[in-house]
Amino acid sequence: MSDLFNLLHNAVEAGHNGKKISQKEMANELGISMRTYQDWRLGNAKPQAAKAVINMLGMLEDDEIIRVVRRINKLGEKA
């Protein structure tokens, strides 16, 4: 699971033209503590829901993944 969070963190950085994003910045963006985010990246904690979400996304076709992720982002904007 830690590989997943590291992969996603690096992908987000790449999406920002390679600009480094600190763990604190990412944690703030996700609405969690930096310690929690560090634990996820180090593999000290494994959020069970994250694995289920990734497995479910893996069951979808590429275009549907994009559609679902965009809808998830919109839900986050409303919160």
PDB file as gemmi writes it, atoms N, CA and C in Angstrom:
CRYST1    1.000    1.000    1.000  90.00  90.00  90.00 P 1                      
ATOM      1  N   MET A   1       0.826  -1.187   0.000  1.00  0.00           N  
ATOM      2  CA  MET A   1       0.000   0.000   0.000  1.00  0.00           C  
ATOM      3  C   MET A   1       0.875   1.257   0.000  1.00  0.00           C  
ATOM      4  N   SER A   2       2.027   1.206   0.681  1.00  0.00           N  
ATOM      5  CA  SER A   2       2.894   2.388   0.698  1.00  0.00           C  
ATOM      6  C   SER A   2       3.373   2.728  -0.708  1.00  0.00           C  
ATOM      7  N   ASP A   3       3.616   1.694  -1.524  1.00  0.00           N  
ATOM      8  CA  ASP A   3       4.020   1.940  -2.910  1.00  0.00           C  
ATOM      9  C   ASP A   3       2.951   2.728  -3.647  1.00  0.00           C  
ATOM     10  N   LEU A   4       1.697   2.412  -3.369  1.00  0.00           N  
ATOM     11  CA  LEU A   4       0.581   3.112  -4.007  1.00  0.00           C  
ATOM     12  C   LEU A   4       0.595   4.593  -3.657  1.00  0.00           C  
ATOM     13  N   PHE A   5       0.769   4.906  -2.373  1.00  0.00           N  
ATOM     14  CA  PHE A   5       0.775   6.311  -1.965  1.00  0.00           C  
ATOM     15  C   PHE A   5       1.987   7.052  -2.515  1.00  0.00           C  
ATOM     16  N   ASN A   6       3.121   6.387  -2.561  1.00  0.00           N  
ATOM     17  CA  ASN A   6       4.307   7.023  -3.142  1.00  0.00           C  
ATOM     18  C   ASN A   6       4.116   7.261  -4.639  1.00  0.00           C  
ATOM     19  N   LEU A   7       3.543   6.291  -5.335  1.00  0.00           N  
ATOM     20  CA  LEU A   7       3.266   6.427  -6.760  1.00  0.00           C  
ATOM     21  C   LEU A   7       2.313   7.592  -7.017  1.00  0.00           C  
ATOM     22  N   LEU A   8       1.250   7.663  -6.235  1.00  0.00           N  
ATOM     23  CA  LEU A   8       0.276   8.741  -6.394  1.00  0.00           C  
ATOM     24  C   LEU A   8       0.887  10.100  -6.062  1.00  0.00           C  
ATOM     25  N   HIS A   9       1.679  10.169  -5.014  1.00  0.00           N  
ATOM     26  CA  HIS A   9       2.327  11.426  -4.637  1.00  0.00           C  
ATOM     27  C   HIS A   9       3.213  11.903  -5.781  1.00  0.00           C  
ATOM     28  N   ASN A  10       4.010  10.998  -6.332  1.00  0.00           N  
ATOM     29  CA  ASN A  10       4.896  11.350  -7.441  1.00  0.00           C  
ATOM     30  C   ASN A  10       4.108  11.763  -8.675  1.00  0.00           C  
ATOM     31  N   ALA A  11       2.976  11.107  -8.923  1.00  0.00           N  
ATOM     32  CA  ALA A  11       2.145  11.456 -10.076  1.00  0.00           C  
ATOM     33  C   ALA A  11       1.547  12.855  -9.919  1.00  0.00           C  
ATOM     34  N   VAL A  12       1.144  13.192  -8.706  1.00  0.00           N  
ATOM     35  CA  VAL A  12       0.603  14.537  -8.458  1.00  0.00           C  
ATOM     36  C   VAL A  12       1.698  15.573  -8.684  1.00  0.00           C  
ATOM     37  N   GLU A  13       2.897  15.295  -8.189  1.00  0.00           N  
ATOM     38  CA  GLU A  13       4.019  16.214  -8.428  1.00  0.00           C  
ATOM     39  C   GLU A  13       4.281  16.376  -9.921  1.00  0.00           C  
ATOM     40  N   ALA A  14       4.265  15.274 -10.653  1.00  0.00           N  
ATOM     41  CA  ALA A  14       4.502  15.334 -12.099  1.00  0.00           C  
ATOM     42  C   ALA A  14       3.432  16.164 -12.786  1.00  0.00           C  
ATOM     43  N   GLY A  15       2.212  16.074 -12.293  1.00  0.00           N  
ATOM     44  CA  GLY A  15       1.114  16.862 -12.840  1.00  0.00           C  
ATOM     45  C   GLY A  15       1.254  18.348 -12.571  1.00  0.00           C  
ATOM     46  N   HIS A  16       2.121  18.688 -11.646  1.00  0.00           N  
ATOM     47  CA  HIS A  16       2.408  20.092 -11.323  1.00  0.00           C  
ATOM     48  C   HIS A  16       3.777  20.480 -11.878  1.00  0.00           C  
ATOM     49  N   ASN A  17       4.091  19.944 -13.065  1.00  0.00           N  
ATOM     50  CA  ASN A  17       5.352  20.229 -13.759  1.00  0.00           C  
ATOM     51  C   ASN A  17       6.573  19.888 -12.914  1.00  0.00           C  
ATOM     52  N   GLY A  18       6.482  18.824 -12.124  1.00  0.00           N  
ATOM     53  CA  GLY A  18       7.619  18.361 -11.342  1.00  0.00           C  
ATOM     54  C   GLY A  18       7.877  19.148 -10.072  1.00  0.00           C  
ATOM     55  N   LYS A  19       6.999  20.138  -9.765  1.00  0.00           N  
ATOM     56  CA  LYS A  19       7.161  20.925  -8.536  1.00  0.00           C  
ATOM     57  C   LYS A  19       6.974  19.995  -7.340  1.00  0.00           C  
ATOM     58  N   LYS A  20       7.962  20.002  -6.459  1.00  0.00           N  
ATOM     59  CA  LYS A  20       7.891  19.158  -5.268  1.00  0.00           C  
ATOM     60  C   LYS A  20       6.731  19.592  -4.381  1.00  0.00           C  
ATOM     61  N   ILE A  21       6.048  18.619  -3.837  1.00  0.00           N  
ATOM     62  CA  ILE A  21       4.939  18.859  -2.911  1.00  0.00           C  
ATOM     63  C   ILE A  21       5.314  18.178  -1.606  1.00  0.00           C  
ATOM     64  N   SER A  22       5.369  18.940  -0.548  1.00  0.00           N  
ATOM     65  CA  SER A  22       5.757  18.361   0.740  1.00  0.00           C  
ATOM     66  C   SER A  22       4.648  17.450   1.269  1.00  0.00           C  
ATOM     67  N   GLN A  23       5.041  16.581   2.174  1.00  0.00           N  
ATOM     68  CA  GLN A  23       4.045  15.714   2.804  1.00  0.00           C  
ATOM     69  C   GLN A  23       3.028  16.548   3.567  1.00  0.00           C  
ATOM     70  N   LYS A  24       3.485  17.626   4.168  1.00  0.00           N  
ATOM     71  CA  LYS A  24       2.566  18.502   4.904  1.00  0.00           C  
ATOM     72  C   LYS A  24       1.548  19.134   3.959  1.00  0.00           C  
ATOM     73  N   GLU A  25       2.013  19.607   2.802  1.00  0.00           N  
ATOM     74  CA  GLU A  25       1.097  20.199   1.818  1.00  0.00           C  
ATOM     75  C   GLU A  25       0.078  19.167   1.332  1.00  0.00           C  
ATOM     76  N   MET A  26       0.554  17.960   1.052  1.00  0.00           N  
ATOM     77  CA  MET A  26      -0.351  16.914   0.569  1.00  0.00           C  
ATOM     78  C   MET A  26      -1.356  16.531   1.654  1.00  0.00           C  
ATOM     79  N   ALA A  27      -0.887  16.411   2.876  1.00  0.00           N  
ATOM     80  CA  ALA A  27      -1.790  16.077   3.979  1.00  0.00           C  
ATOM     81  C   ALA A  27      -2.864  17.150   4.138  1.00  0.00           C  
ATOM     82  N   ASN A  28      -2.459  18.408   4.065  1.00  0.00           N  
ATOM     83  CA  ASN A  28      -3.432  19.505   4.157  1.00  0.00           C  
ATOM     84  C   ASN A  28      -4.451  19.419   3.029  1.00  0.00           C  
ATOM     85  N   GLU A  29      -3.974  19.132   1.831  1.00  0.00           N  
ATOM     86  CA  GLU A  29      -4.854  19.012   0.671  1.00  0.00           C  
ATOM     87  C   GLU A  29      -5.864  17.883   0.855  1.00  0.00           C  
ATOM     88  N   LEU A  30      -5.433  16.803   1.510  1.00  0.00           N  
ATOM     89  CA  LEU A  30      -6.295  15.648   1.748  1.00  0.00           C  
ATOM     90  C   LEU A  30      -7.151  15.786   3.004  1.00  0.00           C  
ATOM     91  N   GLY A  31      -6.854  16.800   3.813  1.00  0.00           N  
ATOM     92  CA  GLY A  31      -7.622  17.010   5.042  1.00  0.00           C  
ATOM     93  C   GLY A  31      -7.281  16.025   6.145  1.00  0.00           C  
ATOM     94  N   ILE A  32      -6.014  15.605   6.183  1.00  0.00           N  
ATOM     95  CA  ILE A  32      -5.561  14.667   7.213  1.00  0.00           C  
ATOM     96  C   ILE A  32      -4.303  15.235   7.861  1.00  0.00           C  
ATOM     97  N   SER A  33      -3.890  14.619   8.961  1.00  0.00           N  
ATOM     98  CA  SER A  33      -2.674  15.083   9.615  1.00  0.00           C  
ATOM     99  C   SER A  33      -1.446  14.634   8.821  1.00  0.00           C  
ATOM    100  N   MET A  34      -0.366  15.385   8.969  1.00  0.00           N  
ATOM    101  CA  MET A  34       0.870  15.011   8.294  1.00  0.00           C  
ATOM    102  C   MET A  34       1.352  13.650   8.795  1.00  0.00           C  
ATOM    103  N   ARG A  35       1.181  13.385  10.061  1.00  0.00           N  
ATOM    104  CA  ARG A  35       1.609  12.109  10.644  1.00  0.00           C  
ATOM    105  C   ARG A  35       0.878  10.936   9.985  1.00  0.00           C  
ATOM    106  N   THR A  36      -0.416  11.090   9.785  1.00  0.00           N  
ATOM    107  CA  THR A  36      -1.197  10.042   9.123  1.00  0.00           C  
ATOM    108  C   THR A  36      -0.678   9.816   7.712  1.00  0.00           C  
ATOM    109  N   TYR A  37      -0.433  10.906   6.987  1.00  0.00           N  
ATOM    110  CA  TYR A  37       0.052  10.783   5.621  1.00  0.00           C  
ATOM    111  C   TYR A  37       1.434  10.118   5.592  1.00  0.00           C  
ATOM    112  N   GLN A  38       2.294  10.502   6.526  1.00  0.00           N  
ATOM    113  CA  GLN A  38       3.619   9.874   6.615  1.00  0.00           C  
ATOM    114  C   GLN A  38       3.487   8.380   6.861  1.00  0.00           C  
ATOM    115  N   ASP A  39       2.597   8.016   7.776  1.00  0.00           N  
ATOM    116  CA  ASP A  39       2.389   6.595   8.086  1.00  0.00           C  
ATOM    117  C   ASP A  39       1.912   5.828   6.856  1.00  0.00           C  
ATOM    118  N   TRP A  40       1.046   6.435   6.058  1.00  0.00           N  
ATOM    119  CA  TRP A  40       0.581   5.785   4.836  1.00  0.00           C  
ATOM    120  C   TRP A  40       1.742   5.580   3.877  1.00  0.00           C  
ATOM    121  N   ARG A  41       2.560   6.627   3.690  1.00  0.00           N  
ATOM    122  CA  ARG A  41       3.669   6.543   2.730  1.00  0.00           C  
ATOM    123  C   ARG A  41       4.743   5.560   3.188  1.00  0.00           C  
ATOM    124  N   LEU A  42       4.918   5.433   4.487  1.00  0.00           N  
ATOM    125  CA  LEU A  42       5.922   4.511   5.024  1.00  0.00           C  
ATOM    126  C   LEU A  42       5.394   3.082   5.169  1.00  0.00           C  
ATOM    127  N   GLY A  43       4.095   2.921   5.047  1.00  0.00           N  
ATOM    128  CA  GLY A  43       3.503   1.601   5.214  1.00  0.00           C  
ATOM    129  C   GLY A  43       3.229   1.239   6.653  1.00  0.00           C  
ATOM    130  N   ASN A  44       3.322   2.212   7.563  1.00  0.00           N  
ATOM    131  CA  ASN A  44       3.051   1.962   8.987  1.00  0.00           C  
ATOM    132  C   ASN A  44       1.559   1.847   9.262  1.00  0.00           C  
ATOM    133  N   ALA A  45       0.759   2.428   8.396  1.00  0.00           N  
ATOM    134  CA  ALA A  45      -0.697   2.351   8.506  1.00  0.00           C  
ATOM    135  C   ALA A  45      -1.236   2.099   7.107  1.00  0.00           C  
ATOM    136  N   LYS A  46      -2.281   1.302   7.041  1.00  0.00           N  
ATOM    137  CA  LYS A  46      -2.860   0.952   5.749  1.00  0.00           C  
ATOM    138  C   LYS A  46      -4.362   1.199   5.795  1.00  0.00           C  
ATOM    139  N   PRO A  47      -4.775   2.340   5.267  1.00  0.00           N  
ATOM    140  CA  PRO A  47      -6.217   2.609   5.280  1.00  0.00           C  
ATOM    141  C   PRO A  47      -6.960   1.561   4.449  1.00  0.00           C  
ATOM    142  N   GLN A  48      -7.833   0.828   5.088  1.00  0.00           N  
ATOM    143  CA  GLN A  48      -8.515  -0.278   4.426  1.00  0.00           C  
ATOM    144  C   GLN A  48      -9.355   0.193   3.243  1.00  0.00           C  
ATOM    145  N   ALA A  49      -9.993   1.327   3.380  1.00  0.00           N  
ATOM    146  CA  ALA A  49     -10.847   1.818   2.305  1.00  0.00           C  
ATOM    147  C   ALA A  49     -10.038   2.125   1.052  1.00  0.00           C  
ATOM    148  N   ALA A  50      -8.808   2.588   1.213  1.00  0.00           N  
ATOM    149  CA  ALA A  50      -7.982   2.939   0.054  1.00  0.00           C  
ATOM    150  C   ALA A  50      -7.750   1.719  -0.834  1.00  0.00           C  
ATOM    151  N   LYS A  51      -7.468   0.588  -0.246  1.00  0.00           N  
ATOM    152  CA  LYS A  51      -7.237  -0.616  -1.036  1.00  0.00           C  
ATOM    153  C   LYS A  51      -8.502  -1.022  -1.778  1.00  0.00           C  
ATOM    154  N   ALA A  52      -9.640  -0.931  -1.113  1.00  0.00           N  
ATOM    155  CA  ALA A  52     -10.902  -1.279  -1.756  1.00  0.00           C  
ATOM    156  C   ALA A  52     -11.202  -0.335  -2.919  1.00  0.00           C  
ATOM    157  N   VAL A  53     -10.952   0.958  -2.721  1.00  0.00           N  
ATOM    158  CA  VAL A  53     -11.197   1.939  -3.780  1.00  0.00           C  
ATOM    159  C   VAL A  53     -10.317   1.646  -4.986  1.00  0.00           C  
ATOM    160  N   ILE A  54      -9.041   1.387  -4.748  1.00  0.00           N  
ATOM    161  CA  ILE A  54      -8.118   1.092  -5.849  1.00  0.00           C  
ATOM    162  C   ILE A  54      -8.540  -0.184  -6.574  1.00  0.00           C  
ATOM    163  N   ASN A  55      -8.929  -1.202  -5.827  1.00  0.00           N  
ATOM    164  CA  ASN A  55      -9.377  -2.444  -6.461  1.00  0.00           C  
ATOM    165  C   ASN A  55     -10.620  -2.212  -7.312  1.00  0.00           C  
ATOM    166  N   MET A  56     -11.547  -1.401  -6.805  1.00  0.00           N  
ATOM    167  CA  MET A  56     -12.762  -1.116  -7.571  1.00  0.00           C  
ATOM    168  C   MET A  56     -12.442  -0.304  -8.827  1.00  0.00           C  
ATOM    169  N   LEU A  57     -11.555   0.677  -8.711  1.00  0.00           N  
ATOM    170  CA  LEU A  57     -11.159   1.443  -9.894  1.00  0.00           C  
ATOM    171  C   LEU A  57     -10.502   0.535 -10.931  1.00  0.00           C  
ATOM    172  N   GLY A  58      -9.754  -0.450 -10.463  1.00  0.00           N  
ATOM    173  CA  GLY A  58      -9.104  -1.389 -11.362  1.00  0.00           C  
ATOM    174  C   GLY A  58     -10.078  -2.257 -12.145  1.00  0.00           C  
ATOM    175  N   MET A  59     -11.311  -2.333 -11.685  1.00  0.00           N  
ATOM    176  CA  MET A  59     -12.334  -3.106 -12.383  1.00  0.00           C  
ATOM    177  C   MET A  59     -12.963  -2.330 -13.540  1.00  0.00           C  
ATOM    178  N   LEU A  60     -12.661  -1.031 -13.629  1.00  0.00           N  
ATOM    179  CA  LEU A  60     -13.286  -0.165 -14.635  1.00  0.00           C  
ATOM    180  C   LEU A  60     -12.402   0.019 -15.853  1.00  0.00           C  
ATOM    181  N   GLU A  61     -13.031   0.389 -16.944  1.00  0.00           N  
ATOM    182  CA  GLU A  61     -12.306   0.784 -18.152  1.00  0.00           C  
ATOM    183  C   GLU A  61     -11.721   2.171 -17.926  1.00  0.00           C  
ATOM    184  N   ASP A  62     -10.680   2.511 -18.681  1.00  0.00           N  
ATOM    185  CA  ASP A  62      -9.965   3.774 -18.493  1.00  0.00           C  
ATOM    186  C   ASP A  62     -10.878   4.989 -18.518  1.00  0.00           C  
ATOM    187  N   ASP A  63     -11.772   5.078 -19.493  1.00  0.00           N  
ATOM    188  CA  ASP A  63     -12.639   6.252 -19.594  1.00  0.00           C  
ATOM    189  C   ASP A  63     -13.589   6.365 -18.411  1.00  0.00           C  
ATOM    190  N   GLU A  64     -14.022   5.220 -17.897  1.00  0.00           N  
ATOM    191  CA  GLU A  64     -14.907   5.237 -16.734  1.00  0.00           C  
ATOM    192  C   GLU A  64     -14.141   5.650 -15.472  1.00  0.00           C  
ATOM    193  N   ILE A  65     -12.883   5.254 -15.357  1.00  0.00           N  
ATOM    194  CA  ILE A  65     -12.054   5.680 -14.222  1.00  0.00           C  
ATOM    195  C   ILE A  65     -11.961   7.198 -14.202  1.00  0.00           C  
ATOM    196  N   ILE A  66     -11.697   7.777 -15.349  1.00  0.00           N  
ATOM    197  CA  ILE A  66     -11.588   9.241 -15.435  1.00  0.00           C  
ATOM    198  C   ILE A  66     -12.903   9.886 -15.032  1.00  0.00           C  
ATOM    199  N   ARG A  67     -14.018   9.367 -15.530  1.00  0.00           N  
ATOM    200  CA  ARG A  67     -15.334   9.922 -15.201  1.00  0.00           C  
ATOM    201  C   ARG A  67     -15.599   9.843 -13.691  1.00  0.00           C  
ATOM    202  N   VAL A  68     -15.288   8.703 -13.092  1.00  0.00           N  
ATOM    203  CA  VAL A  68     -15.532   8.512 -11.659  1.00  0.00           C  
ATOM    204  C   VAL A  68     -14.635   9.440 -10.830  1.00  0.00           C  
ATOM    205  N   VAL A  69     -13.362   9.528 -11.184  1.00  0.00           N  
ATOM    206  CA  VAL A  69     -12.438  10.373 -10.428  1.00  0.00           C  
ATOM    207  C   VAL A  69     -12.869  11.833 -10.517  1.00  0.00           C  
ATOM    208  N   ARG A  70     -13.311  12.272 -11.674  1.00  0.00           N  
ATOM    209  CA  ARG A  70     -13.795  13.653 -11.807  1.00  0.00           C  
ATOM    210  C   ARG A  70     -15.017  13.895 -10.941  1.00  0.00           C  
ATOM    211  N   ARG A  71     -15.905  12.923 -10.851  1.00  0.00           N  
ATOM    212  CA  ARG A  71     -17.083  13.063  -9.991  1.00  0.00           C  
ATOM    213  C   ARG A  71     -16.668  13.095  -8.511  1.00  0.00           C  
ATOM    214  N   ILE A  72     -15.690  12.275  -8.164  1.00  0.00           N  
ATOM    215  CA  ILE A  72     -15.181  12.291  -6.789  1.00  0.00           C  
ATOM    216  C   ILE A  72     -14.601  13.661  -6.467  1.00  0.00           C  
ATOM    217  N   ASN A  73     -13.843  14.232  -7.391  1.00  0.00           N  
ATOM    218  CA  ASN A  73     -13.274  15.567  -7.179  1.00  0.00           C  
ATOM    219  C   ASN A  73     -14.354  16.606  -6.971  1.00  0.00           C  
ATOM    220  N   LYS A  74     -15.432  16.516  -7.726  1.00  0.00           N  
ATOM    221  CA  LYS A  74     -16.539  17.459  -7.562  1.00  0.00           C  
ATOM    222  C   LYS A  74     -17.192  17.314  -6.206  1.00  0.00           C  
ATOM    223  N   LEU A  75     -17.318  16.072  -5.722  1.00  0.00           N  
ATOM    224  CA  LEU A  75     -17.877  15.845  -4.384  1.00  0.00           C  
ATOM    225  C   LEU A  75     -16.991  16.510  -3.323  1.00  0.00           C  
ATOM    226  N   GLY A  76     -15.665  16.409  -3.499  1.00  0.00           N  
ATOM    227  CA  GLY A  76     -14.730  17.014  -2.560  1.00  0.00           C  
ATOM    228  C   GLY A  76     -14.828  18.528  -2.554  1.00  0.00           C  
ATOM    229  N   GLU A  77     -15.135  19.122  -3.692  1.00  0.00           N  
ATOM    230  CA  GLU A  77     -15.254  20.577  -3.775  1.00  0.00           C  
ATOM    231  C   GLU A  77     -16.476  21.071  -3.018  1.00  0.00           C  
ATOM    232  N   LYS A  78     -17.513  20.254  -2.932  1.00  0.00           N  
ATOM    233  CA  LYS A  78     -18.747  20.631  -2.246  1.00  0.00           C  
ATOM    234  C   LYS A  78     -18.601  20.550  -0.737  1.00  0.00           C  
ATOM    235  N   ALA A  79     -17.674  19.716  -0.282  1.00  0.00           N  
ATOM    236  CA  ALA A  79     -17.511  19.485   1.180  1.00  0.00           C  
ATOM    237  C   ALA A  79     -16.875  20.656   1.861  1.00  0.00           C  
TER     238      ALA A  79                                                      
END                                                                             
